[in-house]
Amino acid sequence: MDNAQSGMKARVDVKRPWLAILPLMLGSFVGMFSETSLNIALPQLMKALQVGQSSIQWLVTGYMLVIGIVLPLSSLLTKWFTTKKLVLFGLGAFIIGSLISGFGVNFPMVLIGRMIQGIGTGIILPLMFTIAMLIFPPNKLGTVNGVLALVIMFAPAIGPTLTGLILAVGTWRDIFFTFVLFLVIAFVIGLFSLANVGQITKPKVDFISIILSIFAFSGLIAGASFASEMGWLSVPVLACLIVGIIALIFYVRRQLKLEVPVLNMRVFRHRNFTLGAILVMVDFGIILSAMYLLPQYLQNGLLVAVALTGIIMLPGGVINAVTSAFAGRMYDSFGAKWPARIGFIIAFIGAVMLSLVTTHSAIWYVILAHIILMIGAPLAMSPSQTSALNSLKGLESADGSAILNTMQQIVGALATALATSFLTVGRNAVSGSAAFKFTNGVHYGMYFTIALTIIGFIVALFVKDDGKYTD
């Protein structure tokens, strides 16, 4: 009886929990929408801001890089600041960043705005799940987490289509002003509905870890991004990569020695978690690299109008959201072995199809290839993530979730930067029309995506029949 009653009682009593979580749902939706929406607008932004491919992709990678730097600090921030202050600060940062980008007169100004937006997403996204765990009773958390996950999945699904429609009737600036509209609504609701549910303990802040993480992640992303323009063996690229790798090594070593680490790297001693994390990271790289390349190919290779580009991307986006919604449940019935293996095989087929596109490919063929890819990738993602987190217990589960969220953003930024590098190499490898050269660049970028599907399948071979990884 006591257990039943405890399952019906939240750890923190809030009168209207759904209203309290609504500002975070809106903020997370805009954050994930922002992560994929600009891909459609990149060709227009390149012309408007007068920058090249290697520079414009920083509007994507820079945003994800800042999220990756802020995410590991989310747990620490909740111990230093009240819930309401943190959420309102995150929403406010996103609003300010969106306005700076929307009114930007040059590339640096738009980029600065994007990076400020990343601060907001990095705060809001993990807080949404943390607060939900506190204000909803345990017997409702399954339903609640399903709704929260659907919010995050729905944003990338409609992002390209909504952006295409916005660009059809307006300009790239209107994309950022659309963000502001949703965020102001979230901010106003948050002023009246948010409750302070965290416990302020003000633990010691390890500034060395924070500095090391900034150098590690920014060094790796900068090196991969600069490579598309300078070449992988150029001095600036090698310098950035070396600094990033060295800083990452020292960062990991320091986390293992600290009693209260910023990120608890000790969870990687669980081989199950390590392998599961690899699968999730590879899968996320597949999705982000393809989502970066495809809309640009449609506009620069097939010369499709921007509004039609969004419509072409919609079926694959919807399939991605639908597949994600039920793929997680497959772990309960089949474990992670078969969903992961089959998912990477299907994703491989879709990536190969996209690597064969030409300047005259039929629209139905591109849509079909995108749908196949968006069936395979999420099919492997959810069971792999569930399997990884199920290998952890107690507080380690929260640590594992924080690490996965952080790594996803870093891997997403790296995948986008690498896809840009291969795109540039492919464009420079041939002569001919601009559309032909760009399409050849897309081929090179998709070869990278294909390689990721193969790596994912090989790692998935270690999954046992019961869905747990080999020891």
C-alpha positions as CSV (number, residue, x, y, z in Angstrom):
1,M,0.0,0.0,0.0
2,D,2.8,2.4,0.9
3,N,4.6,1.6,-2.3
4,A,1.5,2.3,-4.3
5,Q,0.9,5.6,-2.5
6,S,4.6,6.6,-3.0
7,G,4.3,5.9,-6.7
8,M,1.3,8.4,-6.8
9,K,3.1,11.2,-5.1
10,A,5.7,13.6,-6.7
11,R,8.9,14.4,-4.8
12,V,7.9,18.1,-5.1
13,D,4.3,19.1,-4.9
14,V,3.3,21.5,-7.6
15,K,-0.4,22.5,-8.2
16,R,-0.3,22.5,-12.0
17,P,2.7,20.4,-13.1
18,W,1.9,20.6,-16.8
19,L,1.7,24.4,-16.7
20,A,4.9,24.5,-14.8
21,I,6.7,22.4,-17.4
22,L,5.2,24.1,-20.4
23,P,7.8,27.0,-20.6
24,L,10.6,24.3,-20.7
25,M,8.7,22.3,-23.4
26,L,8.3,25.4,-25.5
27,G,12.0,26.4,-25.0
28,S,13.2,22.8,-25.8
29,F,11.0,22.7,-28.9
30,V,12.5,26.0,-30.2
31,G,16.0,24.8,-29.3
32,M,15.7,21.5,-31.2
33,F,13.8,23.3,-34.0
34,S,16.7,25.8,-34.2
35,E,19.2,23.0,-34.5
36,T,17.9,21.8,-37.9
37,S,15.9,24.7,-39.3
38,L,18.8,26.8,-40.5
39,N,20.1,24.0,-42.8
40,I,17.4,25.0,-45.4
41,A,18.4,28.7,-45.1
42,L,22.2,28.2,-45.5
43,P,22.3,28.9,-49.2
44,Q,20.4,32.2,-48.7
45,L,22.5,33.1,-45.7
46,M,25.7,32.5,-47.7
47,K,24.6,35.0,-50.3
48,A,23.2,37.5,-47.8
49,L,26.2,37.5,-45.5
50,Q,28.7,37.0,-48.4
51,V,30.6,34.0,-46.8
52,G,31.6,30.6,-48.1
53,Q,30.5,27.1,-47.2
54,S,33.2,26.5,-44.5
55,S,32.2,29.7,-42.7
56,I,28.4,29.4,-42.9
57,Q,28.4,26.0,-41.3
58,W,29.6,27.6,-38.1
59,L,26.0,28.8,-37.7
60,V,25.2,25.2,-37.1
61,T,28.4,23.8,-35.4
62,G,28.9,26.9,-33.3
63,Y,25.4,26.6,-31.9
64,M,25.8,23.0,-31.0
65,L,29.3,23.6,-29.7
66,V,28.0,26.1,-27.1
67,I,25.2,23.7,-26.1
68,G,27.9,20.9,-25.6
69,I,29.9,23.2,-23.4
70,V,26.9,24.4,-21.3
71,L,25.1,21.0,-20.9
72,P,27.7,19.4,-18.6
73,L,27.3,22.4,-16.3
74,S,23.5,22.0,-16.0
75,S,23.7,19.9,-12.8
76,L,26.1,22.3,-11.2
77,L,24.0,25.3,-12.1
78,T,20.8,23.8,-10.5
79,K,22.8,23.6,-7.2
80,W,23.8,27.3,-7.3
81,F,20.6,29.0,-8.7
82,T,16.9,28.6,-8.2
83,T,14.8,26.8,-10.9
84,K,12.9,29.9,-11.9
85,K,16.0,32.1,-12.3
86,L,17.7,29.4,-14.4
87,V,14.8,28.8,-16.7
88,L,14.1,32.5,-17.2
89,F,17.8,33.2,-17.8
90,G,17.9,30.4,-20.4
91,L,14.8,31.7,-22.2
92,G,16.0,35.3,-22.0
93,A,19.4,34.3,-23.4
94,F,17.7,32.6,-26.3
95,I,15.5,35.6,-27.0
96,I,18.5,38.0,-26.9
97,G,20.5,35.7,-29.2
98,S,17.6,35.4,-31.6
99,L,17.2,39.1,-31.8
100,I,20.9,39.7,-32.4
101,S,20.9,37.2,-35.2
102,G,17.7,38.5,-36.7
103,F,19.0,42.0,-36.8
104,G,22.5,40.9,-37.8
105,V,24.2,43.0,-40.4
106,N,27.1,40.7,-41.0
107,F,28.2,37.2,-40.4
108,P,30.0,37.7,-37.0
109,M,26.9,39.3,-35.6
110,V,24.7,36.5,-36.7
111,L,27.1,33.9,-35.3
112,I,27.4,35.6,-32.0
113,G,23.6,35.6,-31.7
114,R,23.6,31.9,-32.6
115,M,26.1,31.1,-29.9
116,I,24.1,33.0,-27.3
117,Q,21.1,30.9,-28.4
118,G,23.2,27.8,-27.6
119,I,23.5,29.0,-24.0
120,G,19.7,29.0,-23.6
121,T,19.2,25.6,-25.2
122,G,22.1,24.1,-23.1
123,I,20.3,25.3,-19.9
124,I,16.7,24.6,-20.8
125,L,17.0,21.1,-22.4
126,P,18.4,19.1,-19.4
127,L,16.3,21.1,-17.0
128,M,13.1,20.0,-18.7
129,F,13.8,16.3,-17.8
130,T,15.2,17.1,-14.4
131,I,12.2,19.1,-13.3
132,A,9.8,16.6,-14.8
133,M,11.3,13.9,-12.5
134,L,10.6,16.0,-9.5
135,I,7.1,17.5,-10.1
136,F,5.3,14.4,-11.6
137,P,4.6,11.2,-9.6
138,P,6.6,8.1,-10.6
139,N,3.6,6.3,-11.9
140,K,3.1,9.0,-14.5
141,L,6.7,9.5,-15.6
142,G,6.5,7.1,-18.5
143,T,3.7,9.1,-20.1
144,V,5.4,12.4,-19.2
145,N,8.7,11.4,-20.7
146,G,6.9,10.1,-23.8
147,V,5.3,13.6,-24.3
148,L,8.6,15.4,-23.6
149,A,10.4,13.1,-26.1
150,L,7.7,13.7,-28.7
151,V,8.2,17.5,-28.3
152,I,11.9,17.1,-29.1
153,M,11.3,14.7,-32.0
154,F,8.6,16.8,-33.5
155,A,10.8,19.9,-33.8
156,P,13.3,18.4,-36.3
157,A,10.5,16.8,-38.1
158,I,8.7,20.0,-39.0
159,G,11.7,22.3,-38.8
160,P,12.8,22.1,-42.5
161,T,9.2,22.4,-43.8
162,L,8.3,25.4,-41.5
163,T,11.6,27.1,-42.4
164,G,10.9,26.6,-46.1
165,L,7.4,28.2,-45.8
166,I,8.9,31.1,-43.8
167,L,11.5,31.7,-46.5
168,A,8.9,31.5,-49.2
169,V,7.0,34.5,-47.8
170,G,9.8,36.3,-45.9
171,T,13.5,36.4,-45.4
172,W,16.1,34.5,-43.3
173,R,15.6,37.1,-40.6
174,D,12.1,35.9,-40.0
175,I,13.3,32.5,-38.9
176,F,14.9,34.1,-35.8
177,F,11.9,36.4,-35.2
178,T,9.7,33.2,-35.2
179,F,11.9,31.8,-32.4
180,V,11.3,35.0,-30.4
181,L,7.6,34.7,-30.7
182,F,7.5,31.2,-29.1
183,L,10.1,32.1,-26.5
184,V,8.4,35.3,-25.3
185,I,5.2,33.2,-24.8
186,A,7.3,30.7,-22.8
187,F,8.9,33.5,-20.8
188,V,5.6,35.1,-19.8
189,I,4.1,31.7,-18.8
190,G,7.3,31.0,-16.8
191,L,7.0,34.2,-14.8
192,F,3.7,33.0,-13.3
193,S,3.9,29.2,-13.4
194,L,7.4,28.2,-12.6
195,A,8.2,26.9,-9.1
196,N,11.6,26.5,-7.4
197,V,12.0,22.8,-7.1
198,G,15.7,22.4,-6.8
199,Q,17.9,22.3,-3.7
200,I,20.5,25.0,-3.5
201,T,23.8,23.6,-2.0
202,K,26.4,25.8,-3.7
203,P,29.1,23.1,-4.1
204,K,32.7,24.0,-5.0
205,V,33.1,25.0,-8.7
206,D,36.1,23.4,-10.5
207,F,37.0,26.2,-12.9
208,I,39.9,24.1,-14.3
209,S,37.5,21.5,-15.6
210,I,35.3,24.2,-17.2
211,I,38.3,25.7,-18.9
212,L,39.6,22.3,-20.1
213,S,36.2,21.4,-21.5
214,I,36.0,24.7,-23.5
215,F,39.5,24.1,-25.0
216,A,38.8,20.4,-25.7
217,F,35.5,20.8,-27.4
218,S,36.1,24.1,-29.2
219,G,39.6,22.8,-30.4
220,L,38.2,19.7,-31.9
221,I,35.2,21.5,-33.6
222,A,37.4,24.3,-34.8
223,G,40.0,22.0,-36.3
224,A,37.3,19.9,-38.2
225,S,35.6,23.1,-39.4
226,F,38.8,24.9,-40.6
227,A,39.8,21.7,-42.5
228,S,37.2,22.3,-45.1
229,E,38.9,25.5,-46.2
230,M,42.6,25.0,-45.2
231,G,43.1,21.3,-45.5
232,W,43.6,18.7,-42.8
233,L,47.4,19.0,-42.8
234,S,47.5,22.8,-42.5
235,V,49.2,24.2,-39.4
236,P,46.1,25.9,-37.9
237,V,44.0,22.8,-38.3
238,L,46.6,20.5,-36.7
239,A,47.2,23.0,-33.9
240,C,43.4,23.2,-33.1
241,L,43.1,19.4,-33.2
242,I,46.2,18.8,-31.0
243,V,45.1,21.4,-28.4
244,G,41.6,19.8,-28.4
245,I,42.9,16.3,-27.9
246,I,45.4,17.2,-25.2
247,A,42.7,19.3,-23.3
248,L,40.2,16.4,-23.6
249,I,42.7,13.9,-22.2
250,F,43.5,16.2,-19.2
251,Y,39.7,16.9,-18.8
252,V,38.8,13.2,-18.6
253,R,41.7,12.5,-16.2
254,R,40.6,15.3,-13.9
255,Q,37.0,14.1,-13.8
256,L,38.2,10.7,-12.8
257,K,40.2,12.2,-9.9
258,L,37.6,14.7,-8.6
259,E,35.2,13.6,-5.8
260,V,32.5,15.7,-7.3
261,P,33.2,15.8,-11.1
262,V,31.5,18.1,-13.5
263,L,30.8,15.0,-15.7
264,N,31.1,11.6,-14.0
265,M,33.4,9.8,-16.4
266,R,33.4,6.7,-14.1
267,V,30.2,5.5,-15.8
268,F,32.4,4.4,-18.7
269,R,33.7,1.6,-16.6
270,H,30.5,-0.1,-17.5
271,R,31.2,-1.7,-20.8
272,N,27.5,-1.8,-21.6
273,F,27.2,1.9,-21.3
274,T,30.3,2.6,-23.3
275,L,29.2,0.5,-26.3
276,G,25.7,1.9,-26.1
277,A,27.0,5.4,-26.0
278,I,29.1,4.7,-29.1
279,L,26.0,3.5,-30.9
280,V,24.0,6.6,-30.0
281,M,26.8,8.9,-31.0
282,V,27.4,7.2,-34.4
283,D,23.6,7.3,-35.0
284,F,23.4,11.0,-34.1
285,G,26.2,11.7,-36.5
286,I,24.4,9.9,-39.3
287,I,21.2,12.0,-38.8
288,L,23.0,15.3,-38.4
289,S,25.3,14.9,-41.4
290,A,22.5,13.8,-43.7
291,M,20.2,16.6,-42.4
292,Y,22.9,19.1,-43.2
293,L,23.7,17.8,-46.7
294,L,20.2,17.0,-48.1
295,P,18.5,20.4,-48.1
296,Q,21.5,22.0,-49.6
297,Y,21.7,19.4,-52.4
298,L,18.0,20.0,-53.2
299,Q,18.6,23.7,-53.6
300,N,22.1,23.7,-55.1
301,G,22.1,20.4,-57.0
302,L,18.5,20.0,-58.1
303,L,17.9,23.8,-58.1
304,V,14.6,23.3,-56.1
305,A,12.9,26.3,-54.7
306,V,13.3,26.8,-51.0
307,A,9.6,26.3,-50.1
308,L,9.5,23.1,-52.1
309,T,12.7,21.9,-50.3
310,G,10.9,22.1,-47.0
311,I,8.0,20.1,-48.4
312,I,10.3,17.4,-49.8
313,M,12.0,17.1,-46.4
314,L,8.7,16.7,-44.5
315,P,7.9,13.0,-45.2
316,G,11.3,11.9,-43.9
317,G,11.0,14.2,-40.9
318,V,7.6,12.8,-40.0
319,I,8.8,9.2,-40.4
320,N,11.7,10.0,-38.1
321,A,9.4,11.2,-35.4
322,V,7.0,8.3,-35.8
323,T,9.8,5.7,-35.8
324,S,11.4,7.3,-32.8
325,A,8.1,7.2,-30.9
326,F,7.7,3.4,-31.1
327,A,11.4,2.3,-31.4
328,G,12.1,2.8,-27.8
329,R,9.4,0.3,-26.8
330,M,11.0,-2.3,-29.0
331,Y,13.7,-2.7,-26.4
332,D,11.2,-4.2,-24.0
333,S,10.3,-6.9,-26.5
334,F,13.4,-7.5,-28.6
335,G,16.3,-5.9,-26.7
336,A,18.8,-3.8,-28.5
337,K,20.4,-6.4,-30.7
338,W,18.0,-6.7,-33.7
339,P,16.7,-3.1,-33.7
340,A,20.2,-1.7,-33.7
341,R,21.5,-4.1,-36.4
342,I,18.5,-3.8,-38.6
343,G,18.4,0.0,-38.1
344,F,22.0,0.5,-39.3
345,I,21.4,-1.8,-42.3
346,I,18.3,0.2,-43.3
347,A,20.2,3.5,-42.7
348,F,23.1,2.1,-44.9
349,I,20.7,1.5,-47.8
350,G,19.2,5.0,-47.5
351,A,22.7,6.6,-47.3
352,V,23.9,4.7,-50.4
353,M,20.8,5.8,-52.3
354,L,21.5,9.4,-51.4
355,S,25.2,9.0,-52.5
356,L,24.0,8.1,-56.0
357,V,21.9,11.2,-56.6
358,T,22.6,13.4,-59.7
359,T,21.6,16.8,-60.9
360,H,18.6,15.1,-62.6
361,S,17.4,12.7,-59.9
362,A,13.7,12.4,-59.5
363,I,12.1,14.0,-56.5
364,W,10.4,10.8,-55.5
365,Y,13.7,9.0,-55.4
366,V,15.2,11.6,-53.0
367,I,12.1,11.4,-50.8
368,L,12.3,7.6,-50.7
369,A,16.0,7.6,-49.9
370,H,15.4,10.1,-47.1
371,I,12.5,8.1,-45.7
372,I,14.6,4.9,-45.7
373,L,17.4,6.7,-43.9
374,M,15.0,8.2,-41.3
375,I,13.5,4.7,-40.6
376,G,16.9,3.1,-40.0
377,A,18.6,5.8,-37.9
378,P,15.9,6.2,-35.2
379,L,15.2,2.5,-35.2
380,A,18.8,1.9,-33.9
381,M,18.9,5.0,-31.7
382,S,16.2,4.5,-29.0
383,P,16.9,0.8,-28.1
384,S,20.7,1.6,-28.0
385,Q,20.1,4.5,-25.7
386,T,17.8,2.6,-23.4
387,S,20.2,-0.3,-23.3
388,A,23.1,2.1,-22.3
389,L,21.2,3.8,-19.5
390,N,19.7,0.5,-18.2
391,S,23.3,-0.6,-17.4
392,L,23.5,2.2,-14.8
393,K,21.9,2.5,-11.4
394,G,21.0,5.2,-9.0
395,L,22.7,8.6,-9.5
396,E,24.8,7.1,-12.3
397,S,21.7,7.2,-14.5
398,A,21.5,11.0,-14.3
399,D,25.3,11.1,-15.0
400,G,24.9,8.8,-18.0
401,S,22.0,10.9,-19.4
402,A,24.1,14.1,-19.0
403,I,27.0,12.5,-20.8
404,L,24.9,11.3,-23.7
405,N,23.2,14.7,-24.1
406,T,26.6,16.4,-24.1
407,M,28.2,13.9,-26.4
408,Q,25.3,14.2,-28.9
409,Q,25.8,17.9,-29.3
410,I,29.6,17.6,-29.7
411,V,29.3,14.7,-32.1
412,G,26.6,16.5,-34.0
413,A,28.9,19.5,-34.4
414,L,31.8,17.3,-35.5
415,A,29.6,15.4,-38.0
416,T,28.4,18.7,-39.5
417,A,32.0,20.0,-39.7
418,L,33.3,16.8,-41.3
419,A,30.4,16.7,-43.7
420,T,31.3,20.2,-44.8
421,S,34.9,19.2,-45.3
422,F,34.0,16.3,-47.5
423,L,31.5,18.4,-49.4
424,T,34.2,21.0,-50.1
425,V,36.7,18.3,-51.2
426,G,34.1,16.8,-53.5
427,R,33.3,20.1,-55.1
428,N,36.9,20.9,-55.8
429,A,37.6,17.4,-57.2
430,V,35.6,17.9,-60.5
431,S,35.0,20.6,-63.0
432,G,31.7,21.5,-64.6
433,S,28.5,23.5,-63.7
434,A,28.0,24.7,-60.1
435,A,25.1,22.2,-59.6
436,F,27.3,19.3,-60.9
437,K,30.2,20.2,-58.6
438,F,27.9,20.6,-55.6
439,T,26.3,17.3,-56.2
440,N,29.7,15.6,-56.4
441,G,30.5,17.2,-53.1
442,V,27.3,15.8,-51.6
443,H,28.5,12.3,-52.8
444,Y,31.7,12.8,-50.8
445,G,29.7,13.9,-47.8
446,M,27.4,10.9,-48.0
447,Y,30.4,8.6,-48.2
448,F,31.1,9.8,-44.7
449,T,27.5,9.1,-43.6
450,I,27.8,5.6,-45.2
451,A,31.0,5.0,-43.2
452,L,29.2,5.9,-40.0
453,T,26.4,3.3,-40.8
454,I,29.1,0.6,-41.2
455,I,30.8,1.5,-38.0
456,G,27.4,1.5,-36.2
457,F,26.6,-2.0,-37.5
458,I,30.0,-3.4,-36.5
459,V,29.5,-2.1,-32.9
460,A,26.0,-3.5,-32.9
461,L,27.4,-6.9,-33.5
462,F,28.4,-7.0,-29.8
463,V,24.7,-6.9,-28.7
464,K,23.5,-10.2,-27.2
465,D,20.1,-11.8,-27.9
466,D,18.7,-10.5,-24.6
467,G,19.5,-6.9,-25.6
468,K,22.4,-6.5,-23.2
469,Y,25.9,-6.0,-24.3
470,T,28.7,-8.5,-23.9
471,D,30.9,-8.1,-20.8
